[in-house]
Amino acid sequence: MTDRPLTEKEQQVISEFETARPGLGAIAEQNIINNNVTGWADIIADTPAEELVANEGTASNSFMYRRIG
């Protein structure tokens, strides 16, 4: 799918998205591959690995959501 192998951190992000909700890992992978449009690979490279985890929290509207970071 990509001309280069995914980095360990990129694979971690894909795994975290997939764990948070099955199917999101494939979307995350496409966003990483299309870095020239999305910038995801650059953001992941600049983010410490320990911050690349799925968390649950609440928004101001009180709905529950999962997010990376």
Sine and cosine of phi, psi and omega as CSV:
sin_phi,cos_phi,sin_psi,cos_psi,sin_omega,cos_omega
0.00,0.00,-0.53,0.85,-0.04,-1.00
-0.80,-0.59,0.40,-0.92,0.00,-1.00
-0.98,0.22,-0.25,0.97,-0.02,-1.00
-0.78,-0.63,0.47,-0.88,0.06,-1.00
-0.94,0.33,0.50,-0.87,0.04,-1.00
-0.96,0.28,0.59,-0.80,0.04,-1.00
-0.96,0.28,0.23,-0.97,0.02,-1.00
-0.87,0.50,-0.66,0.75,0.00,-1.00
-0.92,0.39,-0.62,0.79,0.04,-1.00
-0.91,0.42,-0.66,0.75,0.05,-1.00
-0.90,0.44,-0.59,0.81,0.04,-1.00
-0.89,0.45,-0.69,0.73,0.01,-1.00
-0.89,0.47,-0.71,0.71,0.02,-1.00
-0.86,0.51,-0.71,0.71,0.01,-1.00
-0.89,0.46,-0.68,0.74,0.00,-1.00
-0.90,0.44,-0.66,0.75,0.04,-1.00
-0.91,0.42,-0.66,0.75,-0.01,-1.00
-0.91,0.41,-0.62,0.79,0.03,-1.00
-0.92,0.39,-0.64,0.77,-0.01,-1.00
-0.90,0.43,-0.65,0.76,0.02,-1.00
-0.34,-0.94,0.90,-0.44,-0.01,-1.00
-0.80,0.60,0.74,-0.68,-0.02,-1.00
0.97,-0.26,-0.43,0.90,-0.01,-1.00
-0.96,0.28,-0.39,0.92,0.02,-1.00
-0.87,0.49,-0.65,0.76,0.01,-1.00
-0.91,0.41,-0.61,0.80,0.04,-1.00
-0.92,0.39,-0.68,0.73,0.04,-1.00
-0.87,0.49,-0.67,0.74,0.01,-1.00
-0.87,0.49,-0.68,0.74,0.03,-1.00
-0.89,0.45,-0.63,0.78,0.04,-1.00
-0.92,0.40,-0.58,0.81,0.04,-1.00
-0.93,0.36,-0.71,0.71,0.00,-1.00
-0.88,0.47,-0.61,0.79,-0.01,-1.00
-1.00,-0.01,0.69,0.72,-0.06,-1.00
-0.84,0.54,-0.55,0.84,-0.02,-1.00
-0.89,0.45,-0.37,0.93,0.04,-1.00
-0.99,-0.17,-0.68,0.74,-0.15,-0.99
-1.00,-0.08,-0.53,0.85,-0.06,-1.00
0.98,0.20,0.11,0.99,-0.07,-1.00
-0.87,0.50,-0.72,0.69,-0.04,-1.00
-0.87,0.49,-0.63,0.78,0.03,-1.00
-0.91,0.42,-0.69,0.73,0.00,-1.00
-0.90,0.44,-0.69,0.72,0.01,-1.00
-0.89,0.46,-0.67,0.74,0.00,-1.00
-0.88,0.47,-0.55,0.84,-0.03,-1.00
-1.00,0.07,-0.13,0.99,-0.05,-1.00
-0.99,-0.15,0.75,-0.66,0.06,-1.00
-0.87,0.50,0.63,-0.78,-0.07,-1.00
-0.84,0.55,-0.59,0.81,-0.03,-1.00
-0.93,0.37,-0.26,0.97,0.04,-1.00
-1.00,-0.02,-0.10,0.99,-0.05,-1.00
-1.00,-0.03,0.92,0.40,-0.01,-1.00
-0.74,-0.67,0.49,-0.87,0.06,-1.00
-0.98,0.19,0.71,-0.70,0.04,-1.00
-0.76,-0.65,0.41,-0.91,0.14,-0.99
-0.95,-0.31,0.53,-0.85,0.01,-1.00
-0.31,-0.95,-0.05,-1.00,0.04,-1.00
-0.87,-0.49,0.53,-0.85,0.08,-1.00
-0.99,-0.14,0.12,-0.99,-0.03,-1.00
-0.89,0.46,-0.35,0.94,0.03,-1.00
-1.00,0.00,0.12,0.99,0.09,-1.00
0.95,0.31,0.12,0.99,0.11,-0.99
-0.98,0.21,0.58,-0.82,0.05,-1.00
-0.99,0.13,0.57,-0.82,0.04,-1.00
-0.49,-0.87,0.35,-0.94,0.11,-0.99
-0.94,-0.34,0.54,-0.84,0.02,-1.00
-0.53,-0.85,0.30,-0.95,0.09,-1.00
-0.98,-0.19,0.75,-0.66,0.07,-1.00
0.95,-0.32,0.00,0.00,0.00,0.00
